[in-house]
Amino acid sequence: MNHSTLRQVVKVVLRETQEGPVTQDALKKALTVTNEAFNQAIEGLEEERLITLSGENVELSLEQRLNLAVKAIELGTDFKLVSDSLGWLEFEELVAHVFEVNGYEVSRRFRFQAEGRRWEIDVLATRYPYIVCAECKHWTKGMGNSTARNIVEIHKEKTEVFSRHVGELAKRIKVHRWRDAVIVPITLTLSPTKMSIYRRMPSLNILVLPSFLEEFQGQLERMIYHRVDLPEYKPKPTQTRLR
């Protein structure tokens, strides 16, 4: 299979399935490749489990769309084009899904007000004693440019503010029964680099997030984190009803 042809097919499949399943005929009309090349590419993608064929339709689950996006990047497709095809909320939802299947409680787009400003954390994931503050930047190429580094600095500040006020927010994120917490900021991207660290904050390719969470405790000393004590939980006394 010609590298350029496969890249073209992957790019079009990703773009055309944003709204749901699409017919193979519709994909062919959007391409300038032969039927033989198209069929070969589609069969190869199905074998890799990057797409699902249902009759004449091509369908992709959320996980398949992310994996296909990474495939597109590996084939040399422009990052911005891939991110535009993937969709912002799709990426955040997949990040949330990975945390949930690894035993974390998740708050999506968690907003809070503190120190005279409103703040938002893309994905807030909790599993005692960890509170992971994840910034999802699916267009990022890594830590090699000033834009990416500025994102890290802003996220670092946001997490520091959150850590100073987590006691006030504990009930909202359902950690009010915890004695203490370790707050960890990370950024998640589609960068081909599995992990890079800038200012002790890891930037992870989303596909390595599951293995990263498995080894989380061992990674901690390399990373920036905030260890905080939480206010003692005092449940309201139950009232005895007289009969």
C-alpha positions, 0 to 999 in steps of 0.5 A, a space after each residue: 500500500 502506497 504511504 501517500 494513498 493510505 494517508 489520504 484515505 485515513 484523513 478522509 475517513 477521519 473527516 467524514 465520520 465526524 457526524 457518524 457512520 458514512 458509506 464507502 461510496 461517499 468516502 470514494 467520492 471524496 478521494 482521488 484513489 483507485 477502487 483497488 487502492 481504496 478497498 486495500 486501505 479499508 481492509 487494512 484499517 479494519 484488520 488493525 481494528 481502526 474502523 468497523 465495517 457494517 454492510 456498506 457503512 464505515 463506523 468508528 467508536 470514540 476509541 477508534 477515532 482517537 487511534 485513527 487520528 494517531 495513525 494519521 499523525 504517524 503517516 505525516 498528516 498535519 496536526 491541525 488538520 487531524 485535530 480539526 477532524 477529531 473535535 475538541 469534546 471528543 478528545 476530552 471525552 476519551 480522556 475522561 473515559 480512560 480515567 474512569 476505566 482505571 478507577 477514577 471518579 471524573 468531573 468534566 470541565 470543572 469550573 471554580 472561582 478563587 482569588 478573584 478569577 474563574 478557572 476551568 480544569 478540562 478533566 478532574 480525576 480523583 482516586 484516593 489520594 490523587 486528584 489529577 488535573 488534566 489539561 487536554 490539548 489535542 493539537 499540541 506538537 509537544 513541549 518544543 514551542 513557546 505556545 505549548 510552554 505557555 499552556 504549561 505555565 497557565 495550567 501550573 498556576 491553575 493547579 496551584 490555585 486549586 490546591 490552595 482552595 481544594 478544602 472549599 471545593 472538596 464536597 463538590 468533587 466528592 473528596 470531603 471524606 478524605 484526610 489528605 490529597 496529592 494534586 497532580 497537574 498533567 497535559 494530554 496531547 496527540 504528540 508522537 512523543 510518548 511523554 515529555 516533561 517541562 517544568 516537572 509537568 508531564 505532557 503525555 500522548 493520550 495512548 500512554 495514559 493507561 500505562 502511566 496511571 498504572 505506574 503513577 506512584 513510581 512517576 510521582 517524584 519526577 513530577 510537580 505535585 501538591 500534597 494538602 491536608 483536607 478539613 476533617 469531615 464532620 457529618 451532620 448529626 442525625 435527628 431522632 424522631 419521636 413517635 
